[in-house]
Amino acid sequence: MQFLRLLPLLVLAACFDAGNAPSCTIQCNNDSDCTDGLSCGPGGLCTEGQNCIEPDTCMANEFIACLSDTARSCNAAGNGTTDLPCGAPGCNTTERRCNNCPPDQARCMGDMLETCMPDGSATVLDACGAPGCNATDSRCNVCIPNEVKCAGDMLETCMPDGSATVANACGAPGCNTTALRCNACVPNQRSCSAGGMEVEACMPDGSAKMVIDTCAAGCAPENGTVAAHCRYLSPVHLPDVCDMPAARIDYTPNASATITTSLDTNCDAVVAQTGGGPVCVVRARTITIPAGVTLTHEGSRPIAYVADTLLEVRGTLDASANMTQNGPGGGRSSGAVAASSTRAGGGAGFGTAGAAGGAVNSGAGGAGGVVLDPFTLAAFSGGARAPDPNGIFGGLDPVGGGGGGAVMLIACRGAVRMSGTVDVNGGGGEGSRDTVAGTQIAMSAGAAGGGTGGYVMLQGLSVTIDGNIFANGGGGGGGAIGNDTAGMRGLDGQRGTSPASGGSAAGGGPGGSGGSLGNLPRVGTGASTGGAAGGGGGAVGWVQVYAPMAVTPTVTGTVSATVSPKRNSTLR
């Protein structure tokens, strides 16, 4: 009941203003804070002169004043005072009591932040959660001190005092959620080294790059969906053959063999050509034709050996014509004129013009074929055959020599080394003959011309030829005259620089020799009335080298052919 009586008095005291307040009710710091003649007395209270903090009489238990950290109250008898030490929370002059806690002071209680109310009446607890409560700064942490985490492509690091996070943009490499750092590079991404001659791959954890390939022709940077890679050839006629590494590790035959290019089983791939027949491709990462091994090729398709890195020929690749049978990929027309009863056939033309056939009496012999640069051809093919007056094999008139074959040697990312022999010689033409046995004489048309040497193409990041390439023309057939006679067939092109001899005559004119290194094909010899003239010799074939712009091929071997100037390769 006493509390109830006291409460109105306290409320009334609180409601006094400076103009009508009784003595000892208004707080002050100096006399100017007091009115109505009151002065600022002990205990910081406006007084009429009495000692407010030590009154003679007072209302029992009434709060009198704060004396530093002590609350003074009237004693229970109303005739004196009682001091109550408030301790650390202090005495609250506004609320006229001891504080329950230091106003606005905070402290950590485990992961809870306990904060005292501004009036010191009570504390409020806040849960700091995972970041925890910072006992040093008496606050909840904004983040877990020193914690590092990824936020998308940003790396966020909490300050050591937990007050804030620092965000760093990781950019394209991204933020590594496992290692909790910015990646140094995009994991598993390939790129070109600073010098542009190496391919680097970023480690799976994005920590660093390592060199995975050294590039002979430079590094091609990433382009769309195509990763950075060592530049490689896009070979002429087979532009896409190098795009994927070969499935076979190595191709090194250990014995001589005959390869029929028309059989798919002999080809790792058969690549179609626009404007020509398909190419039989033998594909491996490395290709070596050992010394002492001869691979003889037959069939209708040109042959291409394609290695990823090194292609080396130490043995022999034979893709020559065999008499009237074309070498693989050979046999196109060269415009030479076929034999007839009044003339011999002209030799086929390719690296040079073919030689004309001989004439009977004062007539004209069959013209030789024209020069043709294979660079102008849409498709890869071999040498030209001499014309066949029968239209198909098996007739009675002499058949022209076959064209030498087509051989392509490619090293997509490395070197072509040719220290052995490549033979694409042309075939010799047939001689004329008496087509009926016995006493009756029925002479065939004049002798046929020789076929040309074939076409050898070498494509690599470097090309070395210190062996032999033979693309010699075949000799023209020999003429004949008389019962049961026959001119000899011209020789096939020879493995050497000597020309293939024309066929000897049997009463008619001998055939012209085929072309070879430094030797143009020779014209067939004419014949007198009743005899057959000799056929013209076939021309040499072609050799073409492709290499990157800055690369000069090394040629120290024997090349018996028309050698086209080196052309620049296209790189991917």
Secondary structure, DSSP 4 states (H G I P E B T S, - for coil): -HHHHHHHHHHHHHH--TTTPPTT-SB-SSGGG--TT-EEETTTEEESSS-TTS-SS--TT-EEEEETTEEEEE-TTSSSEEEEE--TT-EETTTTEE-SS-TT-EEEETTEEEEE-TTSS-EEEEE--TT-EETTTTEE-SS-TT-EEEETTEEEEE-TTSS-EEEEE--TT-EETTTTEE-SS-TT-EEE-TTSSEEEEE-TTSS-EEEEEE-SS-EEPPBTTBPPEE--B--TT-TTTTSS--SSSEE---S-EEEETTSGGG-SEEEEETTEEEEEEEEESEEEE-TT-EEEEESSS-EEEEESS-EEE-SEEE---BTTBPPTT--B---PPPPBTTBPPPPP-SSSPPPPPPBBTTSPPPPPPPP--GGG-SS---PBPPP-TTSSTTSSS--PPPPP-EEEEEEEEEEEEE-SEEE-PPPPPPPPBB-S-SS---B-SPPPPPPPP-EEEEEEEEEEE-SEEE-PPPPPPPPB-STT-BPPPPPPPPSSSSPPPPPPPBBSPPPPPPPBTTBPPPPPP-B-TTS-PPPPPPPP-EEEEEE-TT---EE-SEEESEEPPPEEPPB-
